[in-house]
Amino acid sequence: MSTPEYVLDDKAGVVKLSASRPLHHRLADYYELTKPSITFLVVLSAAAGFAMGNNGSLNYWQFIHTLLAIGLLSSGLGTLNQYYERDLDGLMKRTTHRPLPQGRIQAFPALIFGVALCVFAEIYLAVEINALSAVLGLFTLVSYLFVYTPLKTRTPWCTFLGAFPGAMPPLVGWVAARDQISWGGWVLFGILFLWQFPHFHSIAMLYREDYQRAGIRMLPVVEDDNRATSREILIYTLALFPLSLAPSFLKMSGTIYLLGAVLLGLAFIYFAFRCAREKTKKQARFLLLASVFYLPLLFGLMVLNPWR
């Protein structure tokens, strides 16, 4: 008789690993620690930054090195975030299935894995790309892990402060291509900065009870009527629209991007308006889906249609 992969620990209320667990399942759990869907968006936004910042013919090796380094850094940050929030994740239905709350990976190996990824990514940026990109990567790491993450259980300002490290990937991509920060890089930073508010506010509206249970104090969680949340969703989405058009007027991207940005922006504003007006979980879900489609499509257009 084979030994089961998991056994239930009734006292702890969690699933514990058995010693015979297959290697590919354990590797899959480590892969889950890296938050692959978020890492994909991070890498795509960095690719857009590199494409926009690149002068002349594309240096494909530099491009690949940049995406690998930023992907490793994002994976390390995702792992360390799950390590830090493993107890909170166990309290929320949307995250209780993660490897650490379930006991499929122990805390210390996850910590070592996350630290190793971040250290290697920083060395990679400094050696293969440039020193400035490594500095920006370090800022992202410190502000995300030691400012945003602990403030999530302390103040609704966590979303605003967390938007700064969250908006860094396209700026790092820009710097990787140009070895300097200029206006174009700040425009890309601003696009991702503004996008985060309708995105994360819609998530918090959807999972308000989960966040309350874990003590996470995002704005939709601490207010009862979602009036301030709705106002922020509209303000930031409306501000995002003209900024998303700026790459074309600054001769960073072409006509196809401009047309796509207009259509995507108008659709995003529509869903933001519906969510702000009705303040329901149904409309929050629609807005979340709109935000999930909007960002990769917008940055994908940047990569495919840079100004030449």
TANOR-V460053 format. One record per residue. N is the residue number from 1. RES is the residue in one letter. BURIAL is # if it has 24 or more other ideal C-beta (glycine too) atoms within 12 Angstrom, else .. D_LAST is the distance of its C-alpha to the last C-alpha in whole Angstrom. Layout:
# TANOR-V460053
[[N;RES;BURIAL;D_LAST] [N;RES;BURIAL;D_LAST]]
This chain:
# TANOR-V460053
[[1;M;.;65] [2;S;.;61] [3;T;.;60] [4;P;.;58] [5;E;.;55] [6;Y;.;56] [7;V;.;59] [8;L;.;59] [9;D;.;60] [10;D;.;63] [11;K;.;63] [12;A;.;60] [13;G;.;58] [14;V;#;55] [15;V;#;55] [16;K;.;55] [17;L;#;54] [18;S;.;57] [19;A;.;57] [20;S;.;56] [21;R;#;52] [22;P;.;50] [23;L;.;47] [24;H;.;45] [25;H;.;46] [26;R;#;46] [27;L;.;42] [28;A;.;41] [29;D;#;43] [30;Y;#;41] [31;Y;.;37] [32;E;#;38] [33;L;#;39] [34;T;#;35] [35;K;#;34] [36;P;.;32] [37;S;.;30] [38;I;#;30] [39;T;#;28] [40;F;#;26] [41;L;#;24] [42;V;#;24] [43;V;#;22] [44;L;#;20] [45;S;#;19] [46;A;#;19] [47;A;#;16] [48;A;#;14] [49;G;#;15] [50;F;#;14] [51;A;#;11] [52;M;#;10] [53;G;#;11] [54;N;#;10] [55;N;.;9] [56;G;.;8] [57;S;.;9] [58;L;.;11] [59;N;.;15] [60;Y;.;16] [61;W;.;20] [62;Q;#;19] [63;F;#;17] [64;I;.;20] [65;H;#;23] [66;T;#;21] [67;L;#;22] [68;L;#;25] [69;A;#;26] [70;I;#;25] [71;G;#;27] [72;L;#;30] [73;L;#;30] [74;S;#;30] [75;S;#;32] [76;G;#;35] [77;L;#;34] [78;G;#;35] [79;T;#;38] [80;L;#;40] [81;N;#;39] [82;Q;#;41] [83;Y;#;44] [84;Y;#;44] [85;E;#;45] [86;R;#;47] [87;D;.;50] [88;L;#;48] [89;D;#;46] [90;G;#;50] [91;L;#;51] [92;M;#;48] [93;K;.;48] [94;R;.;44] [95;T;#;44] [96;T;#;47] [97;H;.;46] [98;R;#;44] [99;P;#;45] [100;L;#;47] [101;P;#;49] [102;Q;#;50] [103;G;#;51] [104;R;#;49] [105;I;#;48] [106;Q;.;50] [107;A;#;49] [108;F;.;49] [109;P;.;47] [110;A;#;44] [111;L;#;44] [112;I;.;44] [113;F;#;41] [114;G;#;39] [115;V;.;40] [116;A;.;39] [117;L;#;35] [118;C;#;34] [119;V;.;36] [120;F;#;34] [121;A;#;31] [122;E;#;31] [123;I;.;32] [124;Y;#;29] [125;L;#;27] [126;A;.;29] [127;V;.;29] [128;E;#;26] [129;I;#;23] [130;N;#;24] [131;A;.;27] [132;L;#;25] [133;S;#;24] [134;A;#;28] [135;V;.;29] [136;L;#;27] [137;G;#;28] [138;L;#;32] [139;F;#;32] [140;T;#;30] [141;L;#;33] [142;V;.;36] [143;S;#;35] [144;Y;#;35] [145;L;#;38] [146;F;.;40] [147;V;#;39] [148;Y;#;38] [149;T;#;40] [150;P;.;43] [151;L;#;43] [152;K;#;42] [153;T;#;46] [154;R;.;47] [155;T;.;45] [156;P;#;42] [157;W;.;40] [158;C;#;39] [159;T;#;36] [160;F;#;35] [161;L;#;35] [162;G;#;34] [163;A;#;31] [164;F;#;30] [165;P;#;30] [166;G;#;28] [167;A;#;25] [168;M;#;25] [169;P;#;23] [170;P;#;19] [171;L;#;20] [172;V;#;21] [173;G;#;18] [174;W;#;16] [175;V;#;19] [176;A;#;19] [177;A;#;15] [178;R;#;16] [179;D;#;20] [180;Q;.;20] [181;I;#;20] [182;S;.;18] [183;W;.;18] [184;G;#;15] [185;G;#;17] [186;W;#;20] [187;V;#;18] [188;L;#;18] [189;F;#;21] [190;G;#;23] [191;I;#;21] [192;L;#;23] [193;F;#;26] [194;L;#;27] [195;W;#;27] [196;Q;#;29] [197;F;#;32] [198;P;#;32] [199;H;#;32] [200;F;#;35] [201;H;#;37] [202;S;#;37] [203;I;#;38] [204;A;#;41] [205;M;#;42] [206;L;#;42] [207;Y;#;44] [208;R;#;46] [209;E;.;49] [210;D;#;48] [211;Y;#;46] [212;Q;.;49] [213;R;.;51] [214;A;#;49] [215;G;.;49] [216;I;#;46] [217;R;#;45] [218;M;#;42] [219;L;#;42] [220;P;#;43] [221;V;#;46] [222;V;#;48] [223;E;.;48] [224;D;.;50] [225;D;.;48] [226;N;#;45] [227;R;.;44] [228;A;#;42] [229;T;#;40] [230;S;#;39] [231;R;#;39] [232;E;#;36] [233;I;#;35] [234;L;#;34] [235;I;.;33] [236;Y;#;30] [237;T;#;29] [238;L;#;29] [239;A;#;27] [240;L;#;25] [241;F;#;23] [242;P;.;22] [243;L;#;21] [244;S;#;19] [245;L;#;17] [246;A;#;16] [247;P;#;13] [248;S;#;11] [249;F;.;13] [250;L;#;12] [251;K;.;8] [252;M;#;8] [253;S;#;8] [254;G;#;8] [255;T;.;11] [256;I;.;13] [257;Y;#;13] [258;L;#;14] [259;L;.;17] [260;G;#;18] [261;A;#;18] [262;V;.;20] [263;L;.;23] [264;L;#;23] [265;G;#;24] [266;L;.;26] [267;A;#;28] [268;F;#;28] [269;I;#;30] [270;Y;#;32] [271;F;#;33] [272;A;#;34] [273;F;#;36] [274;R;#;38] [275;C;#;38] [276;A;#;39] [277;R;.;42] [278;E;.;43] [279;K;#;43] [280;T;.;44] [281;K;.;43] [282;K;.;42] [283;Q;#;40] [284;A;#;39] [285;R;.;38] [286;F;#;36] [287;L;#;34] [288;L;#;34] [289;L;.;32] [290;A;#;30] [291;S;#;28] [292;V;#;28] [293;F;.;26] [294;Y;#;24] [295;L;#;23] [296;P;#;22] [297;L;#;20] [298;L;#;18] [299;F;#;17] [300;G;#;16] [301;L;#;14] [302;M;#;12] [303;V;#;12] [304;L;.;11] [305;N;#;9] [306;P;#;6] [307;W;.;4] [308;R;.;0]]
